[in-house]
Amino acid sequence: MKSIELFAGAGGLGIGLHDAGFRPVDVIEWDSYCCDTIRENKKRGIGAVKNWKVTQGDVRDVDFMSHEGEIRLVSGGPPCQPFSMGGKHGAYDDARDMFPQAIRAVRETRPQAFIFENVKGLTRPTFRNYFEYIRLQLEHPEIKARRSEEWADHLSRLEQHHTSGSKSGLNYRVVTQVVNAANYGVPQKRERVFFVGFREDLGISWHFPFPTHSKEALIWDRVHGDYWDRHQVARKDRLAPVGNISRDECPSLAPWRTTRDALHGLPDPEFDVGASEKLLNHRFQPGARSYPGHTGSAFDEPAKTLKAGVHGVPGGENMLVRPDGSVRYFTVRESARLQTFPDDFLFHGSWSETMRQLGNAVPVDLARIVGESVAKQLPRKAA
């Protein structure tokens, strides 16, 4: 199924959607380091990316009209800094807001569906009207802003069109949902908002995939299951049971995957001097320290959200807390495991640069789950 991938980053969303059956005719990304990562893996013949056509440049310069009517899916993660909890919160006044270009790509290609992902900060009350503005533009992409029109005035016209009940032109049925990646088997507490839309004329009814994993199941597994035994954790190092949990009340969902689950089989890079020779991107990075509010990720919970940072890797973030209380930074390979990238995927650049790529990425497994659910609803042929 042909697709177009916008704002591809290091490829997390694209790899997951490839696993779901989508094949991009163009992969667009402006950042040279991210493009170098994808090109390096293309050169190495790595699975999903080996046949990608990568366009490095500004998406604003791309003409999508040549793909009109041929594309099943447009996907991407429009730059999220304007809405990030850790950013400057510029939103619609921020030139880095690329949602208008995502909407233009939908308007010009008329895909059967789209999948866009962004940070949870976009759903904050401060941005409520702008969130609605994005959603209505995706529902009615042909209702374009007029020259020099303020976004609030454009929103009013979109609201009027939406409530008129008109079905003429290009319209999409849009579902938005805030998702915690841990609830879908990703070993990381990572909350993001998804926009998923299907072209109105297809008549598709769809809901977001139901969670497959839960915190309650992890608690049960640590009390009554084999969590500690399968990881060969000594009794003195096991967490104390939480509350009164009945063995008979085993949750129906799978347990949240933990940092320990994700890092299983990886040597500790601080004490294994040959770790970086055995595995790609698995080199020890010194200098980790804790301070209030930045205490790292516990071994036996899903990791905290990996962050890119405005000025490199945030101090105290993106690190592991060992059972003895000591801390160290995650290696790039460990961070890739937390984002569910395959172990043979090589990241290009310095440690801080590759961690930025990973902090901005969509978890591969989450992208695959959403992509498979969308793909099942699409007709056999593009139209």
BELKABEL-V499251 format. One record per helix or strand. SS is the DSSP state (H for helix, E for strand). FROM is the first residue (numbers start at 0). TO is the last residue. If there is no record, write none. Layout:
# BELKABEL-V499251
ss:from:to
SS:FROM:TO
SS:FROM:TO
This chain:
# BELKABEL-V499251
ss:from:to
E:1:5
H:11:18
E:22:28
H:31:42
H:46:48
E:53:55
H:58:60
H:64:66
E:72:75
H:80:82
H:90:92
H:98:108
E:112:118
H:119:122
H:124:138
H:150:163
E:171:179
H:180:183
E:187:187
E:190:198
H:199:201
E:212:213
H:214:222
H:226:229
H:234:236
E:253:254
H:258:262
H:274:277
E:290:290
E:293:293
E:296:297
E:302:302
E:318:320
E:326:328
H:331:337
H:350:358
H:363:376
